[in-house]
């Protein structure tokens, strides 16, 4: 009997590797809701599978079929993750990118508009991601979307764990730029720990800044509070920035400053360009505006001073290596958010937080903005009003949208809101 059972087991195992042949199964799976996507090439690594996928919005890179690393179609937003910090801190000479992805963000540092950049180090955990970005993102339809990242002598590309590298490397950087790490991915929680933040701070040069990007459409209020509280425990100064005002798709950055002190002064006067951008426009033109994006207008993206409002986050726990709250909490909250039990921290939720930050520490009295002009210090309120205008537009409340628009234009141009209201009524007539 025993021999018969063993023989049957051997036959079944043989069938699995012959008739059933698992080697014939697909290496990756494609989302049937996206029938227009086409796999261009696949790389099987030791711990994941990387895929280059062509779709209606360009070429994207994915890990294990579903984890998107970015795409040529998202070029503008990926560039903003580089451009915003360099416009705020223009004296940056050396940058460390914690995560490479498509290479679009890191490549932005090589743009001629940032002539001061002398050294770029980009660290990517998965070697196959570097291979895919080099082969396809750097040469897609005859264009190098990485801005010469793979051939510029100022660049060093590392295929290793970025956190471990920062713990051991003796080099210091003016800026450390952390990619959009999804908190509920396994292992990502360690990139929001107190120990990691302390390690990054130790690698910053005097006056250096650490910028960690967060996708609010994958973060709950509780997780944002934990990350903010943990960063506030490490850095002398923490500020909030954002690059997306699209309701439901908001992306923010928590900037940890090595030392407390004001942002660098700006010698660019963007007043004329700002006024021209909204001349003859009203709230119905929200989706068609072309606002100037330069060092003179960059405070439009400033959300507020988290250090001045640190009491808002005092009740949240610290995320540490020995108490990895994010690592265990985020997957659970992801499932609950997917089932609509709890909301992501987008739309009115992040807009209300920005309002609260600016109420606690008004931009005109914010010590971070002490070296900026009075007109520039009005721009954070312009950004807050603009966001609300977009939200009211989505909610189809024209009256509220118009009022938010008028507040935006008043702060954006430096004009009084009453005069703008009169001009709006005249246009309506």
Residue pairs with C-beta under 8 A, 6 or more apart in sequence:
16 22
27 42
27 44
27 49
28 39
28 42
28 49
28 51
28 62
28 64
28 65
29 65
30 37
30 39
30 65
31 37
31 65
31 66
34 55
36 55
36 56
37 53
37 54
37 55
38 53
38 54
38 55
39 51
39 52
39 53
40 51
40 52
40 53
40 54
40 59
40 136
41 51
41 52
41 132
41 135
41 136
42 49
42 50
42 51
42 52
43 49
43 50
43 51
43 128
43 131
43 132
44 128
45 126
45 127
45 128
47 126
48 63
48 64
48 126
48 128
49 63
49 64
49 65
50 61
50 62
50 63
50 126
50 128
50 129
50 131
50 132
51 61
51 62
51 63
51 65
51 132
52 59
52 60
52 61
52 132
52 135
52 136
53 59
53 60
53 61
53 62
55 71
55 73
57 71
57 72
57 73
57 74
58 71
58 72
58 73
58 75
58 140
59 71
59 72
59 136
59 137
59 140
60 68
60 69
60 70
60 71
60 72
60 73
60 102
61 68
61 69
61 70
61 71
61 101
61 102
61 129
61 132
61 133
61 136
61 137
62 68
62 69
63 69
63 126
63 129
67 182
67 185
69 101
69 102
69 129
70 78
70 101
70 102
70 104
70 105
71 102
72 102
72 104
72 137
72 140
72 145
74 104
75 104
75 145
77 243
77 244
77 251
78 101
78 102
78 104
78 105
78 108
79 104
79 105
79 108
80 243
81 105
81 108
81 177
81 179
81 180
81 213
81 243
81 251
81 253
82 105
82 106
82 107
82 108
82 109
82 177
83 108
83 111
83 293
84 241
84 243
84 253
84 298
84 301
85 92
85 175
85 177
85 209
85 211
85 253
85 255
86 92
86 108
86 109
86 114
86 117
86 175
87 293
87 294
87 295
87 298
88 241
88 263
88 264
88 295
88 298
89 174
89 175
89 209
89 263
89 264
90 114
90 116
90 264
90 295
91 116
91 174
91 207
91 264
92 114
92 116
92 117
92 174
92 175
93 116
93 117
93 118
93 119
93 174
94 117
94 118
94 119
94 120
94 121
94 171
94 172
94 173
94 174
94 175
94 205
95 106
95 109
95 117
95 119
95 120
95 121
95 173
95 174
95 175
95 176
95 177
96 121
96 122
96 123
96 162
96 166
96 173
96 175
96 176
96 177
96 203
97 105
97 106
97 109
97 120
97 121
97 122
97 123
97 177
97 179
98 123
98 162
98 163
98 166
98 176
98 177
98 178
98 179
98 191
98 200
99 123
99 124
99 125
99 162
99 178
99 179
99 181
100 106
100 122
100 123
100 124
100 129
100 130
100 133
100 157
100 179
101 124
101 129
101 133
101 179
102 133
102 137
102 145
102 146
103 122
103 133
103 134
103 137
103 138
103 145
103 146
103 149
103 150
104 137
104 145
104 146
104 147
105 177
105 179
106 120
106 122
106 146
106 149
106 155
106 177
107 144
107 145
107 146
107 147
107 148
107 149
108 147
109 117
109 120
110 117
110 120
110 147
110 148
110 149
110 152
110 154
110 155
111 147
117 154
118 154
119 154
119 156
120 149
120 152
120 154
120 155
120 156
121 155
121 156
121 158
121 171
121 173
122 149
122 155
122 156
122 157
122 158
123 158
123 160
123 161
123 162
123 165
124 130
124 157
124 158
124 159
124 162
125 159
125 160
125 161
125 162
126 159
127 159
130 157
130 159
133 146
133 150
134 150
137 145
137 146
138 144
138 145
138 146
138 149
138 150
149 155
149 157
150 157
158 165
163 190
163 191
163 196
163 199
166 176
166 199
166 200
166 203
167 199
169 203
171 203
172 203
172 204
172 205
172 208
173 203
173 204
173 205
173 208
174 204
174 205
174 207
174 208
174 209
175 208
175 209
175 210
175 211
176 200
176 203
176 204
176 208
176 209
176 210
176 211
177 211
177 213
178 191
178 200
178 210
178 211
178 212
178 213
179 213
180 213
180 214
180 215
180 251
181 188
181 191
181 192
182 188
182 215
182 218
183 189
183 192
183 218
183 219
183 223
183 227
183 326
183 330
184 218
184 330
184 331
184 333
184 334
186 327
187 327
188 326
188 327
188 330
189 319
189 324
189 325
189 326
189 327
189 328
189 330
190 196
190 321
190 324
190 327
192 212
192 226
192 227
192 230
192 319
192 326
193 230
193 319
193 320
193 321
193 324
193 326
194 230
194 233
194 234
194 318
194 319
194 320
194 321
195 320
195 321
197 210
197 230
197 231
197 233
197 234
197 235
197 256
198 234
200 210
200 256
201 210
201 234
201 235
201 256
201 258
204 210
204 258
205 258
206 258
206 259
207 258
207 259
207 261
208 258
209 255
209 256
209 257
209 258
210 235
210 255
210 256
210 258
211 241
211 253
211 254
211 255
211 256
212 227
212 231
212 253
212 254
212 255
212 256
213 251
213 252
213 253
214 224
214 227
214 251
214 252
214 253
214 254
215 251
216 224
216 250
216 251
216 252
216 344
216 345
216 346
216 350
217 248
217 249
217 250
217 344
217 346
218 334
218 344
219 227
219 344
219 345
220 333
220 337
220 342
220 343
220 344
220 345
221 343
221 345
221 349
222 316
222 329
222 333
223 326
223 329
223 330
223 333
223 345
224 345
225 312
225 313
225 315
225 316
226 316
226 317
226 318
226 319
226 325
226 326
226 329
227 254
227 319
227 326
228 238
228 254
228 306
228 313
228 316
229 313
229 314
229 316
229 317
229 318
230 318
230 319
230 320
231 238
231 254
231 256
231 306
232 238
232 306
232 307
232 310
232 313
233 318
234 256
235 256
235 257
235 258
236 257
236 258
236 259
236 260
236 307
237 256
237 257
237 259
237 260
237 261
237 305
237 307
237 368
238 254
238 255
238 256
238 257
238 306
238 307
239 254
239 255
239 257
239 302
239 303
239 304
239 305
239 306
239 307
239 368
240 252
240 253
240 254
240 255
240 302
240 303
240 304
240 305
240 306
240 354
240 357
241 252
241 253
241 255
241 301
241 302
241 303
242 250
242 251
242 252
242 253
242 301
242 303
242 350
242 354
242 383
243 251
243 252
243 253
243 301
244 250
244 251
245 383
245 386
245 387
245 390
246 390
247 346
247 347
247 390
247 391
247 394
248 346
248 347
249 346
250 346
250 347
250 350
252 303
252 350
254 306
260 307
260 367
262 367
262 368
262 369
262 370
262 371
262 372
263 368
263 369
263 371
263 372
264 371
265 371
265 372
266 295
266 296
266 298
266 372
266 373
266 376
268 294
268 295
268 296
269 296
270 292
270 294
270 296
270 297
271 296
271 375
271 413
271 414
273 292
273 294
273 296
273 297
274 291
274 292
274 297
274 412
274 413
275 413
277 289
277 290
277 291
277 292
278 289
278 409
278 412
278 413
281 289
282 402
282 405
282 424
282 427
283 389
283 393
283 398
283 401
283 402
283 404
283 405
286 389
286 390
286 393
286 401
286 405
287 393
291 297
291 300
296 376
297 379
298 379
299 363
299 369
299 372
299 376
299 377
299 379
299 380
299 383
300 379
300 380
300 382
300 383
300 386
300 412
301 383
302 363
302 369
302 379
302 380
302 383
303 353
303 354
303 357
303 380
303 383
303 384
304 354
304 357
304 358
304 360
304 361
304 363
304 366
304 380
305 357
305 360
305 361
305 366
305 367
305 368
306 313
306 357
308 357
308 360
308 361
308 366
308 367
309 356
309 357
309 360
309 361
312 356
312 357
312 360
317 323
317 325
318 325
319 325
319 326
333 342
336 342
337 343
337 344
343 349
345 353
347 391
347 394
348 391
351 384
351 387
351 388
351 391
354 383
354 384
354 387
355 384
358 380
358 381
358 384
363 369
363 377
363 378
363 379
363 380
363 381
364 374
364 377
364 378
366 377
366 380
369 376
369 377
369 380
375 414
378 411
378 412
378 414
379 411
379 412
381 407
381 411
382 408
382 411
382 412
385 404
385 405
385 407
385 408
385 411
386 404
386 408
386 412
388 400
388 404
388 407
389 401
389 404
389 405
389 408
391 404
392 398
392 400
392 401
392 404
393 401
402 424
406 417
406 420
406 421
406 424
407 417
409 415
409 420
410 416
410 417
410 420
